[in-house]
Amino acid sequence: QVTLVESGGGLVQPGGSLRLSCAASGFPFSYYSISWYRQPPGKERRLVAFISSGGGATRYADAVKGRFTISRDDANYMAYLQMESLKPEDSGVYYCKATSEDVPERWGQGTQVTVSS
């Protein structure tokens, strides 16, 4: 069974922190690039962070650069998104995606993040 399961979302005050986790199983995780996306209510799903297979390259959306950090732990089939200095506009459903050449992309079910005072 191939799965990606996000966790760690919740309600946090502006300026707070959250660590999102993505637990993978059923596929060769280390060969896949991992991306985190978010989708605010009623808006398009957009890329926020990317990490390459092997972890040698990362990229971030301008809106989160300097505040979010993507990482991976291939030995444990895990990926993470550390979120600092959160703003209300960071709210939305966060999804992880695993991608490799010539195979279908894989998505998790999403985890809700709400930043509100």
N, C-alpha and C positions, 0 to 999 in steps of 0.2 A: 504494500500500500504506500503510495506517494503522498506525503503531506507536508505542508508548511503551516505552523500554528503560531500566530502572534499573541503576545501577552504583555502586560505591564501598563496598559492605558488606565485612565481614570481622570478624576477631577483634580486640578492643581491651580493654585493662585498664580497670577502674573509674577514673573521673577523666579518661580520655582523650577524644579527639575523632575524629570522622569527618565527611566531607562526602559525602553521597549526591547523585547526579546522575540526572536523568531527561531522556533525549534523545527528542524527538518528531519525527515526520515524517508527511507525507501528509494533513494537515488544517490549517486556519487556527488555529494555536496561540494567537495573540494574543487571540482572541475567547473563549478557554476559561479558566475558573477551574481552578486546580490544587490538589489535596489530596494530602497524604501520610498513609497509613495504616500501622499495624503490626499484626501478628498473631503473638502468642507461641504456642509449641507447645500445641495442645489448647485454645486460647482463641479468643474472637471477634476478628474484625478491627475495629479501632477507629481513628477519626480522631485524628491527632496535630497536624496543621497544615494551614492553608488560606491561599491567596492568590487574590485576585480577578483577573479579567481587567483588565489595565492596572496591576496591582500596588498599587492604592490602599488595599486593606484586607487585613489579615492576622488570623488567629485561631489560637489554640493550645490544646491540651488542658492542663488545670491541671498535670498531671504533668510536662510538658515546658516550661512557660512560664518564660522567663528563661534557659533552657539551649539551646533549639533556635531556629533562624532559617530561615524559608522565604524563598526569593527566586526570581526568574525573569529570563531573558534572552531576550526575544521575538525579537530579531534573529537569534539562533542557535538558536531552538526548544529552549531548555533551561530546566529548573527544578532547584532545589537544595534540600537540607535540610542545613544546618550544625548539627552535633550536638556540644555541649560538655558537660563534666562528666558523662560517661556513667555510668550506674548499671546493675547487673545486671538490674533490672526493665525496662530499655530494650531488652533482647534480643528478637528476633523477626524475621520477614520484613517488610520495608518495601516498600510499593507506592505508586506514584504514580497518580493518577486525574485525568483531564481531563473537565470538565463544561461544557456550554453548554445554553441553553434549547432544548427541542424536538428534541434529538438524543441518541442513545444515549451513555451514559457510556463512557469508554475507560480501560482499565487496562493497566498494565505487567505484567511477569512476576514482579516482586519481586526483592529482593536481601537476603541474610541478614546480620543484625547480631548478633554475640555479644559480650556484655560480661562478662568473666570474668577473675579473677586467676589 
